[in-house]
Amino acid sequence: MKRLCMACDLINKPQLIDEYLEYHKPGGVWPEIISSIKDSGVLDMEIYLQGSRLIMVLEVDDDFDFETKTRLDQQNPRVAEWEELMWQFQQAVPGVSEDQKWAPMERIFKLP
């Protein structure tokens, strides 16, 4: 099992942030999205918010890779619809390409 951390920014407008939070309340994420996430090898996922910065923590199986997940997502019309919807609220973090939503974070410390 691996742990991955990703960062993404929300557009810093309170109304958009509130709407994004509504989509992520229990029962708000479409069932097809939950299935897609789990089917790709994600064992657990949490998203945290500070201001307009999102941090996603993923626990994935050893075979998980983002290229495969991205390819499968692009072939799934419901996932594509969800991603297009979420892109209304999200923006790239500084330092990555404008079309990249979630940027991988580098672990710089682990408690010995």
Secondary structure, DSSP 8 states (H G I E B T S, - for coil): -EEEEEEEEE-S-HHHHHHHHHHTSTTTS-HHHHHHHHHTTEEEEEEEEETTEEEEEEEE-TT--HHHHHHHHHT-HHHHHHHHHHTTTEE--TTS-TT--SEE--------
